[in-house]
Amino acid sequence: VRTNKQCVEFGFGYGSQEELIGTTTSDLATGRKVLSGLNTQGLIRQGWQATFFDATLDLPKLNVRRAVLTRSGIADIFRQALIPEHVDFVSIDVDSVDVWLLHGLLSGGYRPRVISVEFNPNFLLHQRITCQEEWHPWTGRSVYGASAGAIIHVASMFSYHLVSVV
C-alpha cells in the first residue's frame, strides 16, 4: 500500500499564539521543541507532512490553520487545505465534538488510513453517549466528548474497525 506520509491533527491548542510564534516545523521534527500532547509529533520526526487545525490559533509556519470545525463543514475545510481523501493519519482531540467531527469527515468522503479519536473514559465502553454537536472549549468537567462506544458505532458505519482503546 502506497502512503502519502501526511497527517492531520485538530485540537492543537498547546500553548498560546505568542508562546508558539518562534516555533518551526523543524523544531518539532528535531525535538528542539516538544509540545506535550501533540499526537503527531513522532510522525513529524519521521518526515511526515502535518496539517493542524485549531479554533483559536493561526500559525502558518507550523501549518496551523484557524478553523472551527463542524460536522457539516469539516470535509470542505480539509479540501480547501488540500488534504488528500486517503490521508494516512488523522488525530481528533477537541474535548467536545469529536464523534460529530469523525462522522462529518467520513460522510464527507474522507477515508484516512488510520484514525485516532479521543474518548471520554468516564463513560462505559459499551455505552453510546455523546454531547452536543456544537463546539465549545473544554470546561474541565468530567462530562465532555463521547464514549468509546459512540465512536466505535460511527466508525463502523463506514467500515472502520477498532484496533485499540488506550
C-alpha positions as CSV (number, residue, x, y, z in Angstrom):
1,V,0.0,0.0,0.0
2,R,1.4,3.4,-1.0
3,T,1.2,6.0,1.7
4,N,1.4,9.8,1.4
5,K,3.1,10.4,4.8
6,Q,0.6,13.1,5.6
7,C,-1.1,13.6,8.9
8,V,-3.8,15.9,10.3
9,E,-4.4,16.8,13.9
10,F,-7.0,19.1,15.3
11,G,-7.4,20.3,18.8
12,F,-3.8,21.7,18.5
13,G,-4.2,24.1,21.4
14,Y,-0.8,23.5,23.0
15,G,0.2,27.0,24.0
16,S,-0.8,30.5,23.0
17,Q,-0.1,32.2,19.7
18,E,2.6,34.2,21.5
19,E,4.3,31.2,23.0
20,L,4.5,29.4,19.7
21,I,5.3,32.3,17.5
22,G,9.0,31.3,17.1
23,T,8.4,27.6,16.7
24,T,9.0,26.0,13.3
25,T,8.2,22.5,11.9
26,S,11.9,21.9,12.0
27,D,11.8,22.4,15.8
28,L,9.1,19.8,16.0
29,A,10.9,17.4,13.7
30,T,14.2,17.5,15.5
31,G,12.7,17.6,19.0
32,R,14.1,21.0,19.8
33,K,10.6,21.9,20.8
34,V,8.3,19.3,22.3
35,L,4.6,20.0,22.6
36,S,3.1,17.9,25.2
37,G,0.0,16.1,24.0
38,L,0.8,16.5,20.3
39,N,-0.3,13.2,18.9
40,T,1.5,13.6,15.5
41,Q,4.9,14.8,16.7
42,G,6.5,11.3,16.3
43,L,5.3,11.2,12.7
44,I,6.7,14.7,12.1
45,R,10.1,13.5,13.3
46,Q,9.9,10.7,10.7
47,G,9.5,13.3,7.9
48,W,5.7,13.3,7.6
49,Q,3.9,16.5,6.5
50,A,1.5,17.7,9.2
51,T,-1.5,20.0,8.9
52,F,-3.1,21.3,12.1
53,F,-6.5,22.9,12.7
54,D,-7.3,24.9,15.8
55,A,-10.3,27.0,16.8
56,T,-8.1,29.9,18.1
57,L,-4.5,29.6,16.7
58,D,-3.3,30.6,13.2
59,L,0.4,29.8,12.7
60,P,1.3,29.4,9.0
61,K,5.0,28.5,9.8
62,L,3.7,25.4,11.7
63,N,0.9,24.8,9.2
64,V,-1.7,25.5,11.9
65,R,-4.9,26.8,10.4
66,R,-7.5,28.6,12.4
67,A,-10.9,26.9,11.9
68,V,-13.8,25.9,14.0
69,L,-14.6,22.5,12.6
70,T,-18.2,21.3,12.4
71,R,-19.8,18.1,11.2
72,S,-21.2,19.8,8.2
73,G,-18.1,21.8,7.2
74,I,-15.1,19.6,8.1
75,A,-14.7,17.9,4.7
76,D,-14.9,21.2,2.8
77,I,-12.2,22.7,5.1
78,F,-10.0,19.6,4.5
79,R,-10.4,20.0,0.7
80,Q,-9.6,23.7,0.9
81,A,-6.4,22.8,2.8
82,L,-5.6,20.2,0.1
83,I,-5.7,17.3,2.4
84,P,-5.9,14.0,0.4
85,E,-9.1,12.0,0.9
86,H,-6.9,9.0,1.9
87,V,-4.6,10.9,4.2
88,D,-2.5,8.4,6.3
89,F,-3.4,9.6,9.8
90,V,-6.0,11.8,11.4
91,S,-6.0,12.7,15.1
92,I,-9.2,14.1,16.6
93,D,-8.9,15.5,20.1
94,V,-11.1,18.5,20.7
95,D,-12.6,17.6,24.1
96,S,-16.1,18.2,22.9
97,V,-17.5,17.3,19.4
98,D,-15.0,14.5,18.5
99,V,-17.6,11.9,17.4
100,W,-19.5,14.5,15.3
101,L,-16.3,15.6,13.5
102,L,-15.5,11.9,12.8
103,H,-19.0,11.5,11.3
104,G,-18.7,14.6,9.2
105,L,-15.2,13.7,7.9
106,L,-16.2,10.2,6.9
107,S,-19.6,11.1,5.5
108,G,-17.8,13.9,3.5
109,G,-15.9,11.3,1.6
110,Y,-12.6,11.2,3.6
111,R,-11.1,7.8,4.3
112,P,-8.0,8.2,6.5
113,R,-5.9,5.0,6.7
114,V,-5.6,5.4,10.5
115,I,-7.8,7.5,12.8
116,S,-7.2,8.3,16.5
117,V,-10.2,9.7,18.3
118,E,-10.3,10.9,21.9
119,F,-13.0,9.3,24.0
120,N,-14.3,10.1,27.5
121,P,-13.2,7.3,29.9
122,N,-15.9,8.4,32.3
123,F,-18.5,6.5,30.2
124,L,-18.6,2.8,30.0
125,L,-17.0,1.3,26.9
126,H,-20.2,-0.2,25.5
127,Q,-22.4,2.9,26.0
128,R,-23.2,5.2,23.1
129,I,-23.1,8.6,24.6
130,T,-22.1,11.9,23.1
131,C,-22.5,15.6,24.0
132,Q,-23.9,18.4,21.9
133,E,-22.9,18.8,18.3
134,E,-21.7,22.4,18.7
135,W,-18.0,23.0,19.6
136,H,-17.2,24.6,22.9
137,P,-13.9,24.8,24.9
138,W,-13.4,22.0,27.5
139,T,-14.8,23.2,30.8
140,G,-12.6,20.9,32.9
141,R,-15.7,18.8,33.9
142,S,-16.0,15.0,33.5
143,V,-18.9,15.2,31.0
144,Y,-17.4,16.0,27.6
145,G,-16.9,14.5,24.2
146,A,-18.2,11.0,23.5
147,S,-18.0,7.4,24.8
148,A,-15.8,4.9,23.1
149,G,-19.0,3.0,22.2
150,A,-20.4,6.0,20.3
151,I,-17.1,6.5,18.4
152,I,-16.9,2.8,17.5
153,H,-20.5,2.9,16.3
154,V,-19.9,5.8,14.0
155,A,-16.6,4.4,12.7
156,S,-18.3,1.0,12.0
157,M,-20.9,2.8,9.8
158,F,-18.0,3.5,7.4
159,S,-16.4,0.1,7.7
160,Y,-13.7,1.1,10.2
161,H,-12.7,-1.3,13.0
162,L,-11.4,-0.7,16.5
163,V,-7.7,-1.6,16.9
164,S,-7.1,-0.4,20.4
165,V,-8.6,1.6,23.3
166,V,-5.8,3.4,25.2
